[in-house]
Amino acid sequence: MSTDPFHLAFPVDDLKAAEGFYAGLLQCAVGRRSDAWIDFDFFGHQITAHLSPDDCREAATNPVDGDRVPVRHFGVVLGWAAWEALARRFDDAGVAFLLDPHVRFEGQAGEQGTFFVRDPAGNVLEFKTFRDRARLFDPGAGDDHA
């Protein structure tokens, strides 16, 4: 598994609201910035919110384990305790969950906790955790036949 950080650029319609969500609620450090974009340290990875209101749109969904999961989303895999703490932080802040925190593929090799939220621009983020993190890239983990 690579330890190199990834970079993701995504559209927002309000940089101040994006900063409140990512730097405030998620506690991501702010990096470089301009009047048109802001870099954030997203759990050790570089994400850049670009001011581009016309590109903010509703994500299509696909069925996954009985849920309608937004196709266009990004997120991070956390340890179980950190995942639970972040879910509580969102709940305490009154952030509406797009998909409530729950365990998916329970009792299977890929058992995982997951929840989805939207940032102020409508971008969907998934936060997940695995009972056995070694199963993160296991092609049979989460398969109904596993």
HELIX and SHEET records of a PDB file:
HELIX    1   1 LEU A   15  GLU A   19  1                                   5    
HELIX    2   2 GLY A   20  LEU A   25  3                                   6    
HELIX    3   3 PRO A   53  ASP A   55  5                                   3    
HELIX    4   4 TRP A   80  ASP A   92  1                                  13    
HELIX    5   5 ARG A  133  ARG A  135  5                                   3    
SHEET    1   A 4 HIS A   7  VAL A  12  0                                        
SHEET    2   A 4 HIS A  45  LEU A  51  1                                        
SHEET    3   A 4 TRP A  37  PHE A  42 -1                                        
SHEET    4   A 4 ALA A  29  ARG A  33 -1                                        
SHEET    1   B 2 THR A  61  VAL A  64  0                                        
SHEET    2   B 2 ASP A  67  PRO A  70 -1                                        
SHEET    1   C 4 HIS A  73  VAL A  77  0                                        
SHEET    2   C 4 VAL A 124  PHE A 130  1                                        
SHEET    3   C 4 GLN A 112  ARG A 118 -1                                        
SHEET    4   C 4 PHE A  97  ARG A 104 -1                                        
END                                                                             
